[in-house]
Amino acid sequence: VLLQCRSGVRSAHAAAALVARGFTDVTNLEGGILAWTEAYR
């Protein structure tokens, strides 16, 4: 599961919740979509 949000904070919390519930293949887009758009501008 790949999670992303605007800044990466909410998706990080969601990723932690999924891992706590047994999901094993969870990835958060660190820095969110803001960091991604800056990196690939």
N, C-alpha and C positions, 0 to 999 in steps of 0.2 A: 504494500500500500504506500503510495506517495502522497504526502500531505503538504499543502502549501496554503498560506494566507498572505496578507499584505506585508507584514513585517516578520513573520516567522514565530511569533510568540504564541498565538493561539494554536497554530498547528503543532508546535512543540508540546504543548499541554495535551492535545489530542493524541499525539504519537505516544506519549507516556501512558495515557489511559489505555490505548490499544495494547501496548506491550504488557501492562498490568493485567489485562484480560486474556493474555495468552497468544496474542499475535506475535509472530517471530520475524516477519519480513516487512518492517515498517521503516520508512525513510521520511525525514522532514527536510523540506527545502530551506536550509539554514539562511536566515536573513530575509526570507519571504520573497515575494514577487518583486519587491522594490530592489533588493540586492541582485536578483537575477537580471532585471532589465538594465541595471547599471553595468553589470559585468558583460552583457552581450549587446550593448548599444552600438 
